[in-house]
Amino acid sequence: MLKITAVCKGVHMPNQGYLSKNTPLPGIDDEEGDRLPPHIPRVVDAHVHIFPGAVFNAVWNWFDRYGWPVRYRQKSSDLLAFLFDHGIGHVVALQYAHKPGIASFLNDYMVEKAAEFPGRVTGLATVFPGEKNADDILESAFARKLKGVKLHSHVQCFDLSGPEMDPILACCRNAGLPLVIHAGREPKSPAYACDPYLICSADRVEAVLKRYPDLLLVVPHLGMDEFTAYERLVLEYDNLWLDTAMAVTDYLPVKTPVELIKARPDRILYGSDFPNIPYAWDRELKWFERSGLPCSDLDRILWHNAAELFKIPVGDW
């Protein structure tokens, strides 16, 4: 995300995708609540980003130029405290390494932040696919109690089916820890160093699910934009989860895939993408409150599935 180019393997990328316009998408000045919506008593947010300050600033500068105005811009500790003060019970914290050689530094930072909020933060590790000793980096992170791995195909520009992924897939499979990969094609931007449509697809995800049937795999954003394909996958594969981040907010130019959510509520995780959002922190929770989904499904989506997948003890939160 920090190296901006408009080519992929020497080929000019066509002007298509949710972020293909010449100007960033607008922010929404919607009202935010000071607590969880009244009929939602418990929440685990399974998609929250934290980074060291300099990395966060670079990420936000990218969004300013190519994405949308990020509404919440504080230090990681303040961002986590904000969510907890507003009623979020537990957070699964994510990060990604935009280049080789920085994953251990980011993993150290994640360990530190998780320790700062004992019992409230499940931190995930990261690594750059193809970098030297990727498996050693992850095994070290797991030994320090990080509970999974986060990768971002659009930023890291790897092919999910490429050989550079084998050590990472095997490491997560062997440890029994989830691998969270932004493997959906959208939101695509010509500012990425690769074309997500060339490296991301539901077919590639299915190939991994078949090769590693014991791997716990999470695809964010409900697999945006291949919702029909992911509905089939989540019905067929018990080792696949999807998170809802930005897919149920009526913000991006896509219809909310309600049938996908209803198809397998035991494999759907609530995730906000906080703080890198252009609207109120609780916009997605308000959608769930008025969705008409059964209370049992809401409980599973909003906290139980994440607690089960990431082995989060259910305490006072």
C-alpha positions in Angstrom: 0.0 0.0 0.0 3.0 2.3 0.5 4.4 1.8 -3.0 1.9 3.3 -5.5 1.9 2.2 -9.1 -0.7 1.6 -11.7 0.8 -1.5 -13.4 0.6 -5.2 -12.8 3.3 -7.3 -14.3 4.0 -4.5 -16.8 0.4 -4.3 -18.0 -1.6 -1.1 -17.5 -4.6 -1.8 -15.3 -8.0 -0.9 -16.6 -10.0 1.8 -14.8 -12.5 -0.5 -13.1 -13.4 -1.5 -9.5 -15.0 0.2 -6.6 -12.1 2.6 -6.2 -11.6 3.4 -9.9 -12.7 7.0 -9.8 -10.3 9.8 -10.0 -11.3 11.1 -6.6 -11.8 9.2 -3.3 -15.2 8.1 -2.2 -16.9 10.5 0.2 -17.2 10.3 3.9 -20.5 10.0 5.6 -21.3 12.3 8.5 -23.7 9.9 10.2 -24.4 10.1 13.9 -22.5 7.7 16.1 -23.8 6.1 19.3 -22.0 6.3 22.5 -22.8 2.6 23.3 -23.9 -0.5 21.5 -27.4 -0.4 19.9 -30.0 -1.1 22.6 -30.9 -4.6 21.4 -27.3 -5.8 20.9 -25.9 -6.8 24.3 -22.5 -8.4 23.3 -20.1 -8.0 20.5 -16.7 -9.3 19.4 -15.3 -7.2 16.5 -13.3 -9.7 14.4 -11.8 -7.1 12.1 -10.0 -4.2 13.7 -6.7 -2.8 12.4 -3.9 -1.5 14.6 -0.4 -0.4 13.4 2.5 1.6 14.8 2.0 5.3 14.2 4.2 5.8 11.2 2.5 2.9 9.4 -0.9 4.1 10.3 -0.1 7.5 8.9 1.1 6.0 5.6 -2.1 3.9 5.4 -4.3 6.9 6.1 -2.4 9.0 3.5 -3.1 6.3 0.9 -6.8 6.3 1.8 -6.9 10.1 1.6 -5.6 9.9 -2.0 -7.2 6.8 -3.4 -9.9 5.4 -1.0 -12.1 7.5 1.3 -11.6 9.8 4.3 -10.8 7.7 7.4 -13.0 9.0 10.2 -11.1 7.7 13.2 -7.4 8.6 13.4 -5.8 8.0 16.8 -3.1 5.9 18.2 -3.7 2.2 18.4 -4.1 2.3 22.2 -6.7 5.1 22.0 -8.6 3.3 19.2 -8.9 0.1 21.2 -9.9 2.0 24.3 -12.6 3.8 22.2 -14.2 0.6 21.2 -14.1 -0.9 24.7 -15.5 2.4 26.1 -18.4 2.2 23.6 -19.3 -1.4 24.6 -17.3 -3.7 22.3 -16.5 -6.7 24.4 -13.4 -8.1 22.6 -11.4 -7.2 19.5 -9.5 -9.4 17.0 -6.7 -7.1 16.0 -5.2 -7.3 12.5 -2.2 -6.0 10.7 -0.3 -6.8 7.5 3.3 -6.3 6.3 3.5 -4.2 3.1 7.1 -5.4 2.4 9.5 -8.1 3.4 11.5 -7.6 6.6 9.1 -5.8 8.8 6.8 -8.6 10.0 8.7 -9.4 13.2 8.6 -5.7 14.1 4.8 -5.6 13.5 4.4 -8.9 15.4 6.3 -7.4 18.4 4.0 -4.4 18.3 0.9 -6.6 18.3 2.1 -8.6 21.3 2.7 -5.4 23.1 -0.8 -4.0 22.3 -2.6 -7.3 23.3 -0.7 -7.3 26.6 -1.9 -3.7 27.2 -5.5 -4.9 27.2 -5.4 -8.3 28.9 -8.4 -10.5 28.0 -9.8 -8.0 25.6 -7.6 -8.2 22.5 -6.8 -11.3 20.4 -3.8 -10.3 18.3 -3.0 -11.8 14.9 0.5 -12.1 13.4 1.5 -11.2 9.9 4.3 -12.1 7.4 5.1 -11.2 3.8 4.5 -14.1 1.5 7.7 -15.3 0.0 10.1 -13.7 2.4 12.9 -15.7 3.9 12.1 -17.8 7.0 8.4 -17.0 6.8 7.5 -20.1 8.8 10.0 -19.2 11.5 8.6 -15.7 11.8 5.1 -17.2 12.4 6.2 -19.9 14.8 7.9 -17.2 16.9 4.7 -15.1 16.8 2.6 -18.1 17.8 4.9 -18.9 20.7 4.3 -15.3 22.0 0.5 -16.0 22.0 -0.6 -14.4 18.7 -3.6 -16.4 17.6 -3.6 -16.4 13.8 -2.3 -14.7 10.7 -3.5 -11.8 8.6 -2.6 -11.3 4.9 -3.9 -8.8 2.3 -3.7 -9.9 -1.3 -4.3 -6.4 -2.7 -1.4 -4.8 -0.7 1.1 -7.7 -0.6 0.4 -8.8 -4.2 0.7 -12.5 -3.8 -1.2 -15.3 -5.6 -3.1 -17.4 -3.1 -2.3 -20.5 -5.1 1.4 -19.6 -5.5 4.3 -21.6 -3.9 5.2 -18.7 -1.6 1.9 -19.4 0.3 2.7 -23.1 1.1 4.8 -22.4 4.2 2.2 -20.0 5.6 -0.7 -22.3 4.9 1.1 -25.3 6.4 2.2 -23.3 9.5 -1.4 -22.2 10.2 -2.8 -25.6 9.6 -0.2 -27.3 11.8 -0.8 -24.8 14.6 -4.6 -25.0 14.3 -4.8 -21.2 14.1 -7.0 -19.2 11.7 -5.6 -17.5 8.6 -7.4 -14.3 7.6 -6.9 -13.2 4.0 -8.3 -10.4 2.1 -8.9 -12.6 -0.9 -11.9 -10.9 -2.4 -11.5 -8.9 -5.6 -12.9 -5.7 -4.2 -12.5 -2.9 -3.4 -10.1 -2.8 -6.4 -8.1 0.3 -7.0 -5.7 1.1 -9.9 -3.4 2.5 -7.2 -2.5 -1.0 -6.0 0.8 -2.5 -7.3 -1.2 -5.4 -8.8 -4.6 -6.0 -10.2 -6.7 -7.9 -7.5 -8.9 -9.4 -10.2 -5.8 -11.3 -11.5 -4.8 -12.8 -8.1 -8.1 -13.0 -6.1 -11.0 -15.3 -6.8 -13.4 -17.6 -5.1 -11.9 -20.4 -7.3 -8.4 -19.8 -5.8 -9.9 -19.9 -2.3 -11.7 -23.1 -3.0 -8.4 -24.7 -4.2 -6.8 -23.9 -0.9 -9.8 -25.2 1.0 -9.5 -28.5 -0.9 -5.7 -28.7 -0.4 -5.8 -27.9 3.3 -9.1 -29.3 4.6 -7.9 -28.7 8.2 -7.0 -25.1 7.6 -9.2 -22.5 9.4 -9.6 -19.8 6.7 -11.4 -16.5 7.0 -12.2 -14.2 4.1 -13.2 -10.7 5.0 -15.8 -8.5 3.4 -18.0 -11.5 2.7 -15.7 -12.2 -0.3 -16.7 -9.0 -2.0 -17.8 -9.0 -4.8 -18.3 -12.7 -5.6 -21.1 -13.1 -3.1 -22.9 -15.9 -5.0 -19.7 -18.0 -5.3 -18.9 -17.5 -1.6 -22.4 -18.5 -0.6 -21.8 -21.8 -2.3 -18.3 -22.2 -0.7 -19.5 -21.4 2.8 -22.3 -24.0 2.5 -19.9 -26.6 1.2 -16.7 -26.1 3.4 -16.8 -26.2 7.1 -13.3 -24.7 7.3 -14.3 -21.4 5.8 -15.6 -18.3 7.6 -16.5 -14.9 6.2 -16.5 -11.6 8.0 -18.9 -8.7 7.3 -16.6 -5.7 7.3 -17.9 -2.9 5.1 -20.3 -5.3 3.2 -23.5 -4.5 5.1 -23.2 -0.7 5.5 -24.8 0.5 2.3 -21.6 2.5 1.5 -19.7 0.7 -1.3 -21.6 0.3 -4.6 -23.0 -3.2 -3.9 -26.2 -4.6 -2.6 -26.0 -6.1 0.9 -25.8 -10.0 0.4 -28.5 -10.9 2.9 -29.0 -14.4 1.5 -25.3 -15.1 2.0 -25.5 -14.1 5.6 -28.6 -16.2 6.1 -27.1 -19.2 4.3 -24.6 -20.1 7.0 -24.9 -17.8 10.1 -22.6 -20.2 12.0 -19.8 -19.2 9.6 -20.3 -15.4 9.6 -18.2 -13.1 11.8 -19.0 -9.5 12.6 -16.1 -7.2 11.6 -16.1 -3.4 11.3 -12.7 -2.6 9.6 -12.3 0.0 12.3 -10.7 2.5 12.3 -10.2 2.7 8.5 -13.9 3.5 7.8 -15.6 6.7 6.4 -18.7 6.5 8.6 -19.7 6.0 12.3 -18.1 3.1 14.2 -21.6 1.5 14.8 -23.1 1.9 11.4 -22.8 -1.9 10.7 -24.2 -2.8 14.1 -27.2 -0.6 13.5 -27.8 -2.6 10.2 -27.7 -5.8 12.2 -30.2 -4.4 14.7 -32.8 -3.7 12.1 -31.9 -6.7 9.9 -34.7 -8.9 11.2 -32.3 -11.8 11.7 -33.3 -14.2 14.5 -31.7 -13.5 17.8 -29.9 -16.8 17.8 -28.3 -15.9 14.4 -27.3 -12.4 15.6 -25.7 -13.9 18.7 -23.6 -16.2 16.6 -22.6 -13.6 14.1 -21.9 -10.7 16.6 -19.8 -12.7 19.1 -20.2 -16.4 19.4 -18.6 -17.5 16.1 -15.5 -15.4 16.7 -15.2 -16.5 20.3 -15.4 -20.1 19.2 -13.0 -19.7 16.2 -10.3 -17.7 18.0 -10.8 -19.5 21.3 -11.7 -16.3 23.2 -12.7 -17.0 26.8 -16.1 -15.5 27.5 -15.6 -13.3 30.5 -17.3 -10.2 31.9 -17.2 -8.5 28.6 
